[in-house]
Structures are given as C-alpha cells and as structure tokens.
C-alpha cells in the first residue's frame, strides 16, 4: 500500500463518525483525536459541510447539536484542512466527469479537490468511487498528484491508519 500522506475525507465519513454508533465510528473518533495532537493529516472540501447540513436542516425538529457541530467543523478543527471549491477544482471535476460517465458532480468535486491538495488516499464508503490513476487535462497536461487511492472505512483500514499515525 502507498504510504499515507494527506487523506481526503468524503462526506459519508463524517456521517459515519457523528451520526452512527459503530466500531468504525469509534475508530474514526480515535483517528481524529490522535491526528489533532499532530499536524493535520486530513483534508475535505467546503462542499462537505453543505452536504452534511441538508439532513439536519430538513428534519422537522432540527437537530441543533448536529447543526452546531457541522457548522463548527466547517470553520476550523485541529485535525482537518478545509479547502474551498475553486475554479481549478471545478475544471478538473468536469474533466473527471467527462472521463467517468457515471460520476456525479459532488463526487467529482471531492475527487478533484483531493487531487489538487495532493492527497495520497481518499477515504469513502461510496462503493461507486474508484482509484484515480491518471488525469491529463487537454490544455494543461498532468493535473497533479495521482494516483489517488480509494480507502474504505472498514476496521482493518482504520486500524492501519491509526498505526501509521503512531509511527
């Protein structure tokens, strides 16, 4: 496996961490706490927080705790770098969608952000996303740090991430 540099967190990872009670959620909690004591190893897009807030805003009895947590995370955390959606990201997202016909725009934006931030891995529960081996822009040529390897948030993977941060 490629050594972990920066790891991109897809929106579903935050849902797993905050909204579910699972072994994986517990391991994510440990991972984020451990990462907070070191330099940030995790990256996400500002788009993530727009996606996260839909459910608590939609619910009749809005979950104020969830809204406050996601809003606070969108401003700053010790364990997470949040990057805005730039025109460069949107350009690469369009290219990814053109090359991968079934890729939805939010997913393409997440992948393009990860590539632009030179992440080595992309942590997601989305089984429709695949490793990005090469992205060549028709005008600019190679667009960044690839391959971008997909990781699934299962117990062995999260344990491996914890161990790598401890080294």
Beta strands, then each sheet from edge to edge (+ up, - down):
strand 1: 7-9
strand 2: 42-45
strand 3: 80-83
strand 4: 121-123
strand 5: 136-137
strand 6: 141-142
strand 7: 149-151
sheet 1: 3+ 2+ 1+ 4+ 7+
sheet 2: 5+ 6-
end
